[in-house]
Amino acid sequence: MDDSHGWITTPLTADLLRGALDLERTARGGLLPHRLPAPARARAGGDEQVAQAESQPSGVRVVFWTRATAVELDVLRTVVGHRGLPPLPNGAYDVYVDGEAAGRATASGGNVLMVDLSDGSRELFPGSPGTVSFTGLPAREKTVEIWLPYTETVELTGLRTDAPVEAPEPDGRPVWLHHGSSISQGSSADSSATAWPALAAAAGGVELVNVSLAGSALLDPFVACALRDAPADLISVKIGINVVNHDAMGLSDFGPAVHGFLDTVRDGHPTAPLLVVSPVLCPVHEDTPGPAAPDVSDGRVRFTALGDPADAARGKLTLRVVREELARIVAERAADDPWLSYLDGLTLYGEADHAELPLPDRLHPDAAAHRRMGERFGAFAFGPGGPFAAVGGGGSDR
């Protein structure tokens, strides 16, 4: 205890973390949450985009039981910057008390990973740790959850409170394992806690484990193995946008890759409800194949598709083709798999939504669209007759 401030220091241990698939003890004694386990990270072959995305702790929370009214969390964050563009906003750390929002803060300092969008080169500039502070919490026994940001790699180096902390007992909620791309990771949402999967999980009363990988949802076998081996009661996979905007494969490759991915997931979860979700609307790729490229102008990034629409007739993938193929694959497999279902991503965000809430960078929905998608997914998946209804936890206050 630091007697000059009355702080109680609590070691950061695995029983205080939720939503990570692995925790790495760092050289300075901190904890670095990972959303892919070590074997999957090894099989990624040094892919810097995968390493960056999986270490950004979307859906990861520090959770404890306490009477504390003040909390300080020391972090060494690594933020991403882009050469020639203004710095991105600091990532949001949201605190919830007994499931209700109770504050938001940001951290200072940290490392900066500078990325050059013109050639993909990266340079790391080391920095110092910072502190995230919350005060004015209710002076009663309560569960405190601190949601870490989806935009920053976060090494947790210290936890201080003005009252003792205990690890919470398991609450018995079903575990929902979700995999998707940057939109599912949270891109353009206000915070991890307000990204659409987190909002849907709150509506369904389930424990979210978000294995979404910005720019890297490419049907990789090592990701399928991670999903296979992770504990889960409910599983969803949102497939397609990265395959198209990377121009990663053609139609003849896509079907077998989807089958192989689902086969691997099923090896570990043969009867768990499994929901396949196709891409939400993205006009630049609806009928135009990838690759996508950033268009940097006026201090902003917007994405454009570089493919030729005529190539779709020769097997190049577009989002329209991906949705048709996923619907066909799920219908075919569902004949022998009654726990498999399909959701057209256009029901989460479609043409009417785009007219009202256009994609700011032509690729990622904004915060209001995330809220809409979370509400719609929650109603579809956890509502009466939904694919997750029989296993869902019945909703929460958040």
Order of alpha helices (4+ residues) and beta strands (2+ residues): beta-beta-beta-beta-alpha-alpha-beta-beta-beta-beta-beta-beta-beta-beta-beta-beta-beta-alpha-alpha-beta-alpha-beta-alpha-alpha-beta-alpha-beta-beta-alpha-beta-alpha-alpha
